[in-house]
Amino acid sequence: MKLLGRSDSLNVRKVLWAMDELGLEASREDYGGPFGKTDTLEYRQMNPTGLVPVLVDGDTKIWESNTIIRYLAGRVPEKEFAGRDHSSAAKVSQWMDWQLGTLNPLLQTLFAQTRLGDKRDERIVVDTTTNLNKLFKTVLANALPPKNFMFGSAMSAADVCLGVMLHRHVSLLNADSLDDRVRRYHEELAGRGGFKRHVAIGKP
Ligand SMILES: N[C@@H](CCC(=O)N[C@@H](CS)C(=O)NCC(=O)O)C(=O)O
């Protein structure tokens, strides 16, 4: 398998961490950002959005990081990384969708504002931070079990997706605003080898 995407993209880091947890390997090629190569006809045929990452597995080419993770989980069914049956798969998926549809846009906004330095809009920063803190406190903290991961002692794709969001949140702000349960969860995830190798690379 081949993963196309620069290693500092959070969506690429998320897939690399998932592969690490699944014990899968793929070669990675730099695409996107300063490396470009996403505007070519060949790339657009694989991924019409022109974004990274793309997973190439023989004739199968997949884009959207969470879909790539579900696909990879399907290669190692015994790990039940994306759920054991269709009901538990939906439970894992709902957190993955929440990550992509709700948390990610807010953290993307915060990230973009941070990069503006002095030109950042404080009102946007404050509103976004308030929203994020509220979501972590009222949604995630209430759903998390007191120990281990979202669905028990084995990690799932949901944990990887939530983990990269917590990494970005803690890197851009800090862990002080987090509920104890969320802070404990972030620490547990940050202790994983795959997180250290692929996510915590000195970038939010
Ligand atoms: N929803 C997509 C978003 C992909 C995305 O926004 N990728 C960013 C990097 S994190 C990108 O391709 N940016 C342009 C570039 O790197 O050239 C996914 O999860 O895969």
The ligand as an SDF file (V2000), in Angstrom:
LIG
                    3D

 20 19  0  0  0  0  0  0  0  0999 V2000
  -11.8520   15.7400    4.9710 N   0  0  0  0  0  0  0  0  0  0  0  0
  -10.5730   15.5260    4.3630 C   0  0  0  0  0  0  0  0  0  0  0  0
   -9.7730   16.8100    4.5230 C   0  0  0  0  0  0  0  0  0  0  0  0
   -8.4170   16.7050    3.8500 C   0  0  0  0  0  0  0  0  0  0  0  0
   -7.6260   17.9900    4.0230 C   0  0  0  0  0  0  0  0  0  0  0  0
   -8.1640   19.0730    4.3250 O   0  0  0  0  0  0  0  0  0  0  0  0
   -6.3230   17.8890    3.8040 N   0  0  0  0  0  0  0  0  0  0  0  0
   -5.4480   19.0460    3.9120 C   0  0  0  0  0  0  0  0  0  0  0  0
   -4.2470   18.7110    4.7890 C   0  0  0  0  0  0  0  0  0  0  0  0
   -4.7140   18.2990    6.4340 S   0  0  0  0  0  0  0  0  0  0  0  0
   -4.9070   19.3850    2.5240 C   0  0  0  0  0  0  0  0  0  0  0  0
   -4.8970   18.5470    1.6310 O   0  0  0  0  0  0  0  0  0  0  0  0
   -4.4570   20.6410    2.3490 N   0  0  0  0  0  0  0  0  0  0  0  0
   -3.8660   21.0610    1.1160 C   0  0  0  0  0  0  0  0  0  0  0  0
   -2.4930   20.5390    0.9150 C   0  0  0  0  0  0  0  0  0  0  0  0
   -1.8780   19.9890    1.8340 O   0  0  0  0  0  0  0  0  0  0  0  0
   -1.9860   20.7050   -0.2160 O   0  0  0  0  0  0  0  0  0  0  0  0
   -9.8910   14.3170    5.0220 C   0  0  0  0  0  0  0  0  0  0  0  0
  -10.1780   14.0630    6.2040 O   0  0  0  0  0  0  0  0  0  0  0  0
   -9.1030   13.6100    4.3730 O   0  0  0  0  0  0  0  0  0  0  0  0
  1  2  1  0
  2  3  1  0
  2 18  1  0
  3  4  1  0
  4  5  1  0
  5  6  2  0
  5  7  1  0
  7  8  1  0
  8  9  1  0
  8 11  1  0
  9 10  1  0
 11 12  2  0
 11 13  1  0
 13 14  1  0
 14 15  1  0
 15 16  2  0
 15 17  1  0
 18 19  2  0
 18 20  1  0
M  END
$$$$
